[in-house]
Amino acid sequence: MTQCAAAGKINASVGGSKTYHYKPISTDDLALAVQTALTNFGDVKGQNYLVNGEHEHTLNEILHLLESAVGKGTGQTSLSKSFLRLNLSDFVEEFFTGITHDKNFRNFAEYFDTHKPNLLEGSTDFFQKHGLKHTKDLSDSYKGVNIHEEDLVFPIFSNYKMTSLD
């Protein structure tokens, strides 16, 4: 999404998603959960936990955070329905590299917006179970962060793709 915000265009199903609320976790909090799990391996072995962030965000809200981080104003990324339409040159790139990641992300966002699955139901929250406190919210992760063009590989370039996953 960061690369799309920097490039100024994103599929409308992803960037315009305002229905489903995700609870993304910061890397600091994820590291804390992993450290706690490894330290208490006997207690967590064979158990299933949910590891979420503390606050909810839509994909549209996350896009706005990323726009700020790449130096753009809120809402400057164009939402395109035809973002995945293939031009003649794209057929060559599709053959060698693929656009599976973009399609999967679009399908993922559309599924969650349409079906609104409750992933929390019947699950044990790792942070609650182990008495942990979140240290960082997603919006805090991007405050004061300036992502520069040279830090990114834009989605329009083939090396943005990971052929091993296509």
N, C-alpha and C positions, 0 to 999 in steps of 0.2 A: 504494500500500500504506500510505503514511503517513496518508492521509485515512481509509482503512478502519480502521486502528489507532486513530485519534482518535475515529472514530464508534463503535468497539467491535464491528464486525462485518465479516467478510470471507468470501468464498466458500471453502468447505473445500478445494476443489481447489487453490487458490492458497495460502492461509494454512497449510494442513495438509500441504503438499508437503515430504516429508522424504527423498525418493528421489534425485532428480537434484541434482547439485552444480554450481552456477554459479561463475564466477570474476569477480564484478563488479569493475569498476575505479573508483577514485576519480576525481573530476573533476580533481584535481591531477595525477594520473598520466596521464590522458587528454590534458590540456593539454601535458604533457611530451612525449608521443608525437607530438602534432600539431606542436609546435615542432621536434622532431627531424626529422620528415618534411619540413617546409617548408625547414629548413636544409640537408637532404641530398636535395633534390628529385631530382636526377639519379640518385641511387642507388636511390630508392624508386619512381620513375616506372614504371608498368606492373606493379609487383609486388603481390602479395596477402599481407597479414599478418594475424595474429590479435593483437588488442589486448585483453588480459585483465588482471584483477587477479592478485595473487600467491597469494591463498588462496581456498579453496572454501567456499561457503555454500549451504545449501538455502534455499528460499523461506521455510520455517518459521523458520529461524535469522534471516533478514533481517527477518521480521515481529517477532521478539523484540527485535531492535535498535531497530526503529522504535517499538515499544511503549514502550521505555525513553525514547526521545527525546520522546514525547508525554506522558510522565509517568505511564504505566501500568505495572503489573507484568507480568512475563513470563507469557504465556498468558491474559491477561485479555480478549483479542479473541475473540469467539465465532466459531466456524467453522460456517458455515451452508450446507447443501446447497440451501436454498430462497432463497438470497440474490438470485437472478435471477428468482424467480417474480413475475409481473406482477400487481399489483392494478389495479382499474379506473382509478384516477388515473394509474397508470404507463403505461397504453396511450396516454394523451394525451402524456405526456412522451416515450414511445418514438416517437410520430409526429413530434414537433417536434425532438427532440434525439437520441434513440437511446440504446441501452445497448450498442452494439457494442464499446466499449473493455473493458467488464467481461466480455463473452462471449469476446472474443479473448484476454484475459489468462487466463481460465479454460481455454480450449481449448489455449493455449500450455503452461500448466503440466501439464495432463493428458497432452498429447502427449509432452513431455519425460520425465515420470515413467514413462510406459508404454514408450516406445521407447528411451530412454537413448542418444541419438545421441552419438557421439564426435566432437565438433567440433574436437578438437585433432589428430586423425589426419591426417597429410599436410600440416599447416599450419606455417608459420614464425611463431614468436613474435617480435613486433616488439621487445620489451624484450631478449630474448636476442640477437637478430641485431645489435642496435645497442649492446649493452653497457650498457643502462640499468638502473637499480635503481628498484624501486617505492618511493615515498616515504610512502605512506599506505595502510593496510588499511581495508576497509569498516567493520570494527568500530571503528576509530579515528575514522572520520568522524562517528560518532554519540556518542562519549564526551563527556560534558559538554554536549551539545547539548540545548536545551530548545525544542521546537517548540510554539508556543502555538496555541490554537484560532483566533485571529484571523489566523494565518499561513496557514490552510488554507481550502479550499472543500470542503465535505463531499460525498461521492458521492451523497448524497440530494438535492442541489440540482442543478438543470438546468445552471447555469453551470460545473459540474464537467466537463461534457461539452464536447467540441470538435466542433461540428457539421461542420466542414470535413473531418474525418477519418472521419465515419460513412458 
